[in-house]
Amino acid sequence: MTFPPPHIHPPTISHTHTIIFLHGRGSNGPEFASDLFSSKSSTHKNLAQTFPSHKWVFPTSRDRWSTTFQEEQCAWFDAHSLDDTTQGSESQVEGLRESVFYILDLLEKEAEVLDGRFENILLGGISQGMGIALWTLFGAAATGRITGRLGGVLGLCGWLHFAEELEQGSLGLDDGGHTLCEIFHEKMSVPGLKHWKSSWIPMLKKGVLMTPVFLGHGTDDVWISIRLGMEAHQIMKHFVDRAEWYEFSGAEGDGHWIKEPEGFDQIVRFLRSSSSNSSEVVVDDNI
């Protein structure tokens, strides 16, 4: 379960926050960083220039066999179909589990650098990376590894695995049915995980599940239907305190990217509003 070293874009001034951003299938950390920072908001600055006190961490997934393309690809998990994401869902579990626990490790390492301030760490992902980012948030709750909230979770042009089971279990946070954490253990349980206790729910709803979530998707995305993004948003609203939704059209990459500059303006707004200890955040919004 070896992952390549993450690509790091360091802060240009005193380090206050870290953003871990996950690429999509067929990309990698350095390539995704280059693509992301080549796009700008309406301030004519990219995200790194806008948030100079932020450290940007771009992990790279493992190479794994693609059932669809019949070749090794850099991917967080093996996706059988982008039209029907439930197809072969059980065979995706190994990749999901490996990737989620790897990102949890990265979150803990960054928290050590930031004196334990998980609230100063944000997690994002695009396409496949969005699914891993959302399930890492669930994993943080289900394993008890992170009790306080993160600064925010950002998901773009992607989908949420096991959406049907999560939708059916959404009421379980309050009425004793299948809870988010029970579903996580059912789908991705590994030896040594801390046993889930329903008594944790009140604590999690005031802690890690207070993490704000922002999901964005192109209406004309030809690779991942916006229907899947909207479905993910509806489900996340059940489990987190704040889940925002933003849709756009006319982005590059057949709609499977963020619209420039409007989409990046929304990302800047979310990152600014979600980052904790706002007095520490340095935002260069010189227009």
C-alpha positions as CSV (number, residue, x, y, z in Angstrom):
1,M,0.0,0.0,0.0
2,T,2.7,2.4,-1.1
3,F,1.7,5.9,-2.3
4,P,4.2,8.3,-4.0
5,P,5.3,11.3,-2.0
6,P,2.8,14.2,-2.2
7,H,3.6,17.3,-4.3
8,I,4.0,20.3,-1.9
9,H,3.4,23.9,-2.8
10,P,4.7,25.7,0.3
11,P,3.3,29.0,1.7
12,T,5.1,32.1,0.7
13,I,4.6,33.7,4.1
14,S,4.1,32.3,7.6
15,H,2.2,29.0,7.5
16,T,-1.3,29.2,9.0
17,H,-3.3,26.6,7.1
18,T,-3.0,23.5,4.9
19,I,-5.1,22.4,2.0
20,I,-4.9,18.7,0.9
21,F,-6.3,18.5,-2.7
22,L,-6.9,15.2,-4.5
23,H,-6.6,14.7,-8.3
24,G,-8.9,12.7,-10.5
25,R,-8.4,9.4,-12.4
26,G,-5.4,9.4,-14.8
27,S,-3.8,12.5,-13.2
28,N,-1.3,12.9,-10.4
29,G,-0.3,15.4,-7.7
30,P,2.1,17.6,-9.7
31,E,-0.1,17.6,-12.8
32,F,-3.2,18.5,-10.9
33,A,-1.3,21.3,-9.0
34,S,-0.2,22.7,-12.3
35,D,-3.7,22.6,-13.8
36,L,-5.2,24.1,-10.7
37,F,-2.8,27.0,-10.4
38,S,-3.0,27.8,-14.1
39,S,-6.6,28.9,-13.5
40,K,-7.5,32.3,-11.9
41,S,-10.3,34.0,-10.1
42,S,-11.7,37.4,-11.1
43,T,-8.8,39.0,-9.1
44,H,-6.5,37.6,-11.8
45,K,-4.7,35.5,-9.1
46,N,-4.6,31.8,-8.7
47,L,-5.5,30.1,-5.4
48,A,-2.0,29.9,-4.1
49,Q,-1.5,33.6,-4.8
50,T,-4.8,34.4,-3.1
51,F,-3.9,32.4,0.0
52,P,-0.2,33.0,0.5
53,S,-0.2,31.6,4.1
54,H,-1.6,28.2,3.0
55,K,0.5,25.1,2.3
56,W,-0.9,23.1,-0.6
57,V,-0.5,19.3,-0.5
58,F,-1.3,17.4,-3.7
59,P,-1.1,13.6,-3.0
60,T,-0.7,11.1,-5.8
61,S,-2.8,7.9,-5.9
62,R,-1.3,4.5,-6.5
63,D,-1.3,2.9,-9.9
64,R,-4.0,0.3,-10.1
65,W,-5.6,-1.9,-12.7
66,S,-8.5,-0.3,-14.6
67,T,-11.3,-2.8,-15.4
68,T,-12.8,-0.3,-17.8
69,F,-9.7,0.6,-19.7
70,Q,-7.8,-2.6,-19.2
71,E,-4.6,-1.0,-18.2
72,E,-2.7,0.4,-15.2
73,Q,-3.8,3.9,-14.3
74,C,-3.1,6.4,-11.5
75,A,-6.4,6.1,-9.7
76,W,-7.7,6.2,-6.1
77,F,-10.0,3.2,-6.9
78,D,-11.1,1.1,-9.8
79,A,-14.2,2.7,-11.4
80,H,-16.2,0.2,-13.6
81,S,-18.5,2.8,-15.1
82,L,-19.0,6.5,-15.0
83,D,-22.6,6.2,-16.2
84,D,-23.6,3.8,-13.5
85,T,-21.3,4.4,-10.5
86,T,-23.0,1.5,-8.6
87,Q,-21.6,-1.0,-11.1
88,G,-18.9,-3.0,-9.5
89,S,-19.2,-0.9,-6.3
90,E,-18.0,-3.7,-4.0
91,S,-14.8,-4.2,-6.0
92,Q,-14.0,-0.5,-5.5
93,V,-13.9,-1.0,-1.7
94,E,-10.2,-2.0,-1.5
95,G,-9.1,1.1,-3.3
96,L,-11.4,3.3,-1.3
97,R,-10.2,1.9,2.0
98,E,-6.5,2.2,1.1
99,S,-7.0,5.8,-0.1
100,V,-9.2,7.0,2.7
101,F,-6.8,5.7,5.4
102,Y,-3.8,7.2,3.5
103,I,-5.5,10.6,3.5
104,L,-6.4,10.3,7.1
105,D,-2.7,9.7,7.8
106,L,-1.8,12.9,5.9
107,L,-4.4,14.9,7.8
108,E,-2.9,13.8,11.1
109,K,0.7,14.6,9.9
110,E,-0.4,18.1,8.9
111,A,-2.2,18.6,12.2
112,E,1.1,17.9,14.0
113,V,2.7,20.6,11.9
114,L,-0.1,23.0,12.9
115,D,0.0,22.2,16.6
116,G,-3.0,19.9,16.5
117,R,-5.3,22.4,14.8
118,F,-7.4,20.2,12.5
119,E,-9.7,23.2,12.0
120,N,-6.8,24.8,10.1
121,I,-6.8,22.0,7.5
122,L,-9.0,21.8,4.5
123,L,-9.6,18.8,2.3
124,G,-10.6,18.9,-1.4
125,G,-10.9,16.7,-4.4
126,I,-12.1,16.6,-8.0
127,S,-13.8,13.7,-9.8
128,Q,-12.5,10.5,-8.1
129,G,-10.8,12.7,-5.6
130,M,-14.1,14.2,-4.4
131,G,-15.4,10.7,-3.5
132,I,-12.2,10.1,-1.4
133,A,-12.4,13.5,0.3
134,L,-16.1,12.9,1.3
135,W,-15.4,9.3,2.6
136,T,-12.3,10.5,4.4
137,L,-14.6,12.9,6.3
138,F,-16.9,9.9,7.1
139,G,-13.8,7.9,8.1
140,A,-12.6,10.6,10.5
141,A,-16.0,10.3,12.2
142,A,-16.3,6.6,12.1
143,T,-12.8,5.8,13.5
144,G,-12.7,8.6,16.1
145,R,-9.3,9.6,14.7
146,I,-10.5,13.2,14.3
147,T,-12.9,14.6,16.8
148,G,-12.9,18.3,16.1
149,R,-14.0,19.8,12.8
150,L,-11.8,20.4,9.8
151,G,-11.6,23.8,8.2
152,G,-13.7,22.5,5.3
153,V,-14.2,19.9,2.6
154,L,-14.4,20.9,-1.1
155,G,-15.7,18.5,-3.7
156,L,-15.9,19.2,-7.5
157,C,-17.3,17.3,-10.5
158,G,-17.6,14.0,-8.6
159,W,-19.9,11.6,-6.9
160,L,-20.5,9.9,-3.5
161,H,-20.0,6.1,-3.2
162,F,-22.8,4.0,-1.7
163,A,-25.2,6.9,-2.1
164,E,-28.3,4.6,-1.9
165,E,-27.2,3.1,1.5
166,L,-26.3,6.5,2.8
167,E,-29.6,8.0,1.8
168,Q,-31.5,5.1,3.4
169,G,-29.5,5.5,6.6
170,S,-29.5,9.3,6.8
171,L,-32.2,9.3,9.5
172,G,-30.1,7.0,11.6
173,L,-28.1,9.9,13.1
174,D,-31.1,10.6,15.2
175,D,-33.5,7.7,15.3
176,G,-31.2,4.7,15.9
177,G,-31.3,3.3,12.3
178,H,-28.2,2.7,10.2
179,T,-25.9,5.6,11.0
180,L,-23.2,7.1,8.9
181,C,-20.5,5.5,11.0
182,E,-22.2,2.1,10.9
183,I,-22.3,2.2,7.1
184,F,-18.6,3.1,7.0
185,H,-17.7,0.1,9.2
186,E,-19.9,-2.1,7.1
187,K,-18.4,-1.0,3.8
188,M,-14.8,-0.5,4.8
189,S,-14.1,-2.2,8.1
190,V,-10.6,-3.4,8.6
191,P,-9.0,-5.3,11.6
192,G,-8.1,-3.0,14.5
193,L,-10.7,-0.2,13.9
194,K,-12.1,1.2,17.0
195,H,-15.6,-0.2,17.6
196,W,-18.3,2.3,16.8
197,K,-20.4,3.5,19.6
198,S,-23.8,5.2,19.0
199,S,-23.1,7.4,22.1
200,W,-20.5,9.2,19.9
201,I,-23.1,10.8,17.7
202,P,-23.8,13.9,19.8
203,M,-20.0,14.5,20.1
204,L,-19.5,14.1,16.3
205,K,-22.4,16.4,15.5
206,K,-20.6,19.1,17.5
207,G,-17.1,18.1,16.1
208,V,-16.0,16.6,12.9
209,L,-19.5,16.6,11.4
210,M,-19.5,20.4,11.9
211,T,-17.1,20.6,9.0
212,P,-18.6,22.8,6.3
213,V,-18.8,21.2,2.8
214,F,-18.9,22.8,-0.6
215,L,-19.8,20.8,-3.7
216,G,-19.6,22.2,-7.3
217,H,-20.4,20.6,-10.6
218,G,-20.8,21.6,-14.3
219,T,-24.3,21.3,-15.8
220,D,-22.6,20.3,-19.0
221,D,-20.0,17.8,-17.6
222,V,-19.9,15.0,-20.2
223,W,-17.9,12.7,-18.0
224,I,-19.7,12.8,-14.6
225,S,-23.4,13.6,-14.7
226,I,-24.4,16.6,-12.6
227,R,-27.2,14.4,-11.3
228,L,-24.5,12.5,-9.3
229,G,-23.1,15.7,-7.8
230,M,-26.6,16.9,-6.8
231,E,-27.3,13.5,-5.2
232,A,-24.1,13.8,-3.2
233,H,-25.1,17.3,-2.0
234,Q,-28.5,16.1,-0.9
235,I,-27.0,13.3,1.1
236,M,-24.3,15.4,2.7
237,K,-27.0,17.8,3.9
238,H,-28.2,15.0,6.2
239,F,-24.8,14.4,7.8
240,V,-23.0,17.7,8.1
241,D,-23.9,21.0,9.6
242,R,-23.5,23.0,6.4
243,A,-23.4,21.7,2.8
244,E,-23.3,24.3,0.0
245,W,-24.0,23.7,-3.7
246,Y,-22.8,25.5,-6.8
247,E,-23.4,24.7,-10.4
248,F,-21.9,26.2,-13.5
249,S,-21.5,25.7,-17.3
250,G,-18.9,26.4,-19.9
251,A,-15.9,25.0,-18.1
252,E,-12.9,23.6,-20.0
253,G,-12.4,19.8,-20.3
254,D,-15.9,19.1,-21.6
255,G,-17.4,20.7,-18.5
256,H,-15.3,18.4,-16.2
257,W,-13.4,21.2,-14.6
258,I,-14.1,24.5,-12.7
259,K,-15.5,27.4,-14.6
260,E,-13.0,30.3,-14.7
261,P,-13.2,32.8,-13.1
262,E,-16.7,32.4,-11.6
263,G,-16.1,28.9,-10.1
264,F,-12.8,30.0,-8.6
265,D,-14.4,33.0,-7.1
266,Q,-16.8,30.6,-5.3
267,I,-13.9,28.5,-4.1
268,V,-12.1,31.5,-2.8
269,R,-15.3,32.6,-1.0
270,F,-15.7,29.2,0.6
271,L,-12.1,28.8,1.6
272,R,-12.1,32.3,3.2
273,S,-15.4,31.7,5.1
274,S,-14.5,28.2,6.2
275,S,-10.9,28.8,7.4
276,S,-10.9,29.0,11.2
277,N,-9.1,31.7,13.2
278,S,-9.7,34.2,10.5
279,S,-7.4,36.7,12.1
280,E,-4.5,34.3,11.1
281,V,-5.6,34.0,7.5
282,V,-3.8,36.1,5.0
283,V,-5.9,36.6,1.9
284,D,-4.5,38.6,-1.0
285,D,-7.7,39.9,-2.7
286,N,-6.2,43.0,-4.3
287,I,-8.4,43.5,-7.3
